[in-house]
Amino acid sequence: MILAWVSLALAQEHVAPAPPPVPVAAAPVPPGPPREVRALPGDDLAALVATLPAGSRVVLAAGEHPGPLAIDRALTLEGEPGAEVVGDGVGSVLIVAADDVTVRRLGVRHGGADSIRGDAGVVVTGDRALLEDLVVEDTYLGIDLRQVRDGAVRRCVVRGWGDRSMGLRGDGIRLWESTGIRIEGNVLDHVRDMVAWYSSGNVFSRNRVTHSRYGTHFMFADDNVVEDGVYLDDTVGIFVMYSQRLSIARNVVRGARGPAGFGIGLKEVGHVRVIGNRLLEDTVGLYLDGSPQAGELIVEGNLLAYDQIGVRLNGALPGARFSGNTFHENRVQVEDAQRGEGRGPTFVGNQWSSYVGYDLDRDGVGDYPYEVRARSGGLVQRRPVAAFFDGTLAAGILELVGRAFPMFRPPPLLVDPEPRVHR
């Protein structure tokens, strides 16, 4: 059931269309030195912007300023406390269509709900855009960067339509064919995804995503970093597909539940490092599907605790190496979804709460290997309905028989020759 659900979701993602162009009627930019102006609620912002030379600064007084507004020249737009740009419920609210634009300290709300047109709170098509301290709500998409180079989105809040199903929500932050973007310190709640499509060389740092579908999602997106994020009660924390050379470090993913509740998922990726993350109370802590496609997949120093399944392997390939991780009280520490035998990844020097060995020489390494064998767990993999008996006397007897009579012992799912022992 899990794999069927995931396959359907991936097929839908694979055919996502490119966002349509955003029409902007650019006015001539007058010459002269930059100016600073203050706009009051009710002023015609579009007419005001059309009078400004490049490099000017527009300050919005507290209150509601009617949108939509298109910025077609380099300038700074910022608000006094309580200032908002409010759309008319059709199309996007704020469009940044020029290079070198800064927008900060504003509320942006009441955009359209057309998913084909890609209505958004803020649409950016200009390079080197800086968005800071925005609050975006009541829009289909939150912040949408389309073919942008060298920009930043910092400390913004995006609130999605929590009263609608996941399929009817838009992405909180979306990158499309964008590079050199820093997504830092943002808070997203009840959105669909924070996603990077065909976008390389970006950094996602210190973001918090709650009650959403994908906390951070990469599709055909190479050379990206996602670090120090917090993902709570999302369907999936971090998912990487068809991408190379990513670093996933020091993130916390908790409560990724449901049939595809993955803390971190990797599908057909290569040269990826998963370092120092905490994957807690998820359906599956770490999911590997056909990975690594190239190079190494380093999984090191992570905590996987209280998950239904710590690591789920689905066609995991040689080149994946698990070391220095802590597997603590997961119902199933490692599960192989295809063969029941972990023939791909290497496990060395991990700590296992289910290890029953000892460390007589007190060097911090168990005196005999840690093994996971598919006894009752293997039966559950082949016949999921058998999970009903998990924890019962019947399952316990099956485990005991497997331990007591070596001739009934199935091959190991994994062997960690140097399990760490907590002292």
N, C-alpha and C positions, 0 to 999 in steps of 0.2 A: 504494500500500500504506500509506504513512504517513497520508494523509488518511482512508482507510477506518478505520484503527486509531483515529485521533483522534475521528472522528465517532461510533464505537461507544462510546468512553470518555465522551464528552460526553453522549451520550444516557443512559447509565447514571447519570451524576452529576445530570442534570437532574431525575430523578424520585426523588431520595433522600428518604426519609420523615422527618418531624419526630421528634425523640427522644421516647420515652414519658415520662409524668410519673414522678417518683420518690416512692413512698409513704414518708412519715415520720410516725411516731406521736409528736407533740410532747407533752412533759410540762409541767405548770405550772412557771413560773419563780418560784422563791421570792424574796421581797423581801430587801433587805439590801445591805450593802456588798459589793463584789467580794472573792472569796477566792482564795488561791493554794494549790494542792494538788499533791502529787507522787504519781504512780501507779507501782506496781511491776508487773513482768510477771505476768500471771495475774489482776490486779485486774479487776473488772467495770467497764469504762470507761463503758458506757451508764448504769449505775446511779450512777456517780460524777458524771457530767455532769448527771444529773437533779436532783442536790442543790445545784447551784451557781447563785448569782445572776448576772445579766448583768454582763459585764465581768470575769469571773474568769479565772484563768490556771491551766492544767493542764500540768504538766511530766511527761513520760514518762521513766522511768529506762531505762537501756540494757537491751536485750533485746526479745523478741517480745511484743507486746500483742495479744490476740485481737480481731479485728474480725468482722463489719463494725461501724462506728461512725457514728452520725448525730449531727451537732451542730445542735441546734434552738434555740440562743440565742447571743447575742453573747459570745464569749470568745476567748482565745488558747490554742492547743494547740501545744506545742513539745516537742522531744525532746532529751534528752542524747545525746552521741555514742553511736551504735550502737542507738538506739531505733527500733523498727519497729512499724507496725500491719499485721497479717497477716490477710488474709481467709480464708474457709473454702472458696474456690474457686467460690462461687456468688454472683452479683450483684456490686454495687460494694463497695469496701472502706471508703472514707471519703466521707461525704455531708455537704456543707456546706449546710444548708437554712435558715440564718438570716442576717440582715444583719450586717455588721461583725464578721466572723470572721477571725482570723489563724491560719494553720497554717505552721509553719516547722521546719526541721531534723529531718525524719522520713523514714524509709523506708516505702514503701507498696507491698505486693505481695500476690500470690496472689488476684486477683479472678476473676470468672467470665469465660466466653467466649461469652456469648449476644449476638449482634449485633442481634437484634430488640429486646431489652430495653436494650441499650446499656451493658453492664457496663463499669465503669471503675475505675481506681485511685482517682481523686478526682472526684466529681461536685459541681458548685457550682450552686446555684440562688438564693443570697442575694446581695444587692448589697454592694458595697464589700469584697469578699473579698480577702485578701492571702495568696498562697501563695508561700513562699520556701524555697529550698534543700531541696527534696524530691527523693527518688530513687524513681521509680515504675517497677516492672517486674512481669512475669508477670501482666499484665492485658490485656484486649482493648483498651479505650480507655485512654489514659494519664490526661490531665486534660481534663474535659469541662465547659465553662461553658454553661449553658442559661438564656437570658433574664436575664443578669446586667448590672448597671450599675456602672460605675466601680470596677473591680477591677484586680488586677495578679498576674501569674505571673512570678516572677523566679528565675533561677539554678537552675531545676529540671532534673533529668536524667530522661528517659523512655527506657527501653529496651524495644523491641518484641520480638515473636517472630521472630527472625531465621531460624529453621528452618522457617518457614511461607511460603507464597507471598504475594504482595502482597495478593491478594483476601481472604485469611484473616486478615490483620493489621487491627488497628483504628488509628484516628487517634492520633497522639501528643498533640497539643493540638487541641481543637475548640472553636470559638465558634459558638453558635447564637442568633441574635437578641440578641446582646450588644453593648453599646456602651460606649466609654470605658475599654476594657481595655488595659493595657500588658503586652505579652508580651516580656520582656527577658532576654537573657543565658542562655537555656535551651539544652540540648543534647539532641537527639533522634537516636536511632539505630535502624535496622531497624523503623521504624513504617510506617504507610501514608502519611498526610498530616499536615501542620499546616494546618488549614483554618478559614476564617471563612465561615459561611453567614448571609446576611441580617443581617450585623453591620457597623455603621458606626462611624466615629470611633475606630478602634483603632490602636495603634502596635505593630508587630513590629520589635524592634530587637536587634541583636547576637546573634541566635540562630544555632545551628549544627545543620544537619540532614544526616545521612549515611545512605547505603544505604537510602533510602526511595523512595516514589513521587513525591508532590508535596512539595517542600521547604516551600513556602507557597502556599496555594491560596485564592483569593477567588471566591465565587459570590454574585452579587446583593449585593455588599458595597461600599458607597460610602464615600468620604472616609477611606480607610485609608492608612497609611504602612508600608512595609517597607524597612528601612535597615540597612546595616552587617552583613548576615548572611553566613554562609558555608555553601555548599551543595556537598557533595562526593559524587560517585558516586550521585546520585539519578536516577530516570527523568526527572523534570522539576524544574528549580530553583524558579521562581516562575511561576505561571499565574493570570491574572486573566480572569474571564468575567462579562459582563453587568453591569459595574460602572462607576462614574463617579468622577472626581476622586481618583485615587490617585497617590502618589509612591513610586517604586521607585529607591532611591539607594544607591550605594556598596556594593553586594552583590558577592560573588564566587561564581560558579557554575562548577564545573569537573567535567567527566566525566559530563554528562547525555547518555547514549548510548541506543542502541536505536532502533526505528522511530519513536518519538515522543520522542526525547531533545532536549528544548527547554531552553535556558538560561533564557530568559524567554519566555512565551507570552501574547499578548493577543488575546482573542476578543470582538468586539462591545463595545468599551469606549469611553469618551470622557473628555476632559480628564485625560489621564494624562501624567506626566513620568517618563522613564526616564533617570536622570542618574548618570554616574560609576561604572557597573557594569563588572565584568570577567567576560566570558563566554568560557571557555577550554576547548578540547578537547571541545566538545559536538557532537552530531549537527547541531543547528541552534542558533546562538547566540540569535537573536531571531526569533520567529514572530509575524506579524501576520495576523489573520483578521477581515475585515470591520471594520477599525478605522482611524481613530476614527469612532464613530457620531455623536459631537457634539464641538464644540470642537476643540482642538488635541491632537495627540500629539507631545510633544517628546522626541526621542531625542538626547541630547547628552553628549559627553565620555566615552563608553563605549569600552572596549577589547574587540574581538571578535577572538580569535586562535586559530589552529590548529583551528577548527571545520570540520566537513565542509561546512556552509553557513553563512555569516556571518549573513545575513538572508534569511528565506523569507517572501515575500509571497503571501497567499492572499486575494485580494479586498481588498487594502489600499485605503483611500479617501483622497481629498484631505484635507489637514489634518495629515498626518504629516510631520514635518520632522526630518531627520537632519543634525546639524551638530557639528563638533568631535570626531567619533568616529575611532577608529583601527581600520582593518580590516587585520589582519596575518596573512598566510600562511594564509588560509582556502582550502580546496580550491575552493569557489565563493564569491565575495564576496557576491553578491546573486542570488537566484533568485525568479522569479515563477511560482507554481504553476499559475496559471490561463491567463494570456494570453501569457506570455513577453515582456511589455512592462510596464515599471514606470510606469504612468500615474498612480498616485496620489501616493506620497510624493515629497517634495522633498529632494534631497541637495545640501548646500552646505558647503564648507569642511571636508571630512573628509580623513583621511590614508589612503592606499591603498598597501599594499606592492606591488601589481601595477601601479602607475603607472609608466610608462616615459618620462614627460616630463622637463622640465628647468625650472630657475628661474634664468634669466640675470640678472634684475635683483635677485636675492637678497632678495626681500621675503617669502619663506616660502610663496608661493603659486605653483603650477605655471603655466607660461606658456600652456598650452592645456588644455582640459577633460579630465577623466577620464571615459571611457565604458566601459560594460559592454555588450557585444553578444552576442546568442545565436547563436553559431556551433555548435561542437561541443557547447557547454553546452546550447544550445537543443534540439539533437537528443536529448540525454540526458533533458531535461524531457519531450519528447514520447514518447520510447521509452526508459524506464528501463534496459532491457536493454543499451543502448548504453554504459552506464557501464563495462561490461567492458573497453571499448577506451580508457578514459580514460588519458592518458599515453603512448599508443602512437604509432607513426609515422603511422598513419592519422588519428588525431585531430589530430596536429600539422600534417599536410598540410591538413586542413580549415580549421584556424585560419589557416594561411599564405595559403591561397586567399582567405579572407575579408578578410585585411588587404591583399593585393596587388591585388585586383580589386574596386573600390568597387561595381560593379554587382551583386556577390554579397553585399554587406554587408547583413545584416538590420537592422531598426530597433533602437535601443539599449534595453537594459533600464533603464538610468539614465544620466544625465549629471550629473556634479558640475562646475559651471563654475569653481569656485575650490578645486581640491584642494590640501590642505596638503602641503608638501614638508619632510621631516625634514632638518635641517641639523646 
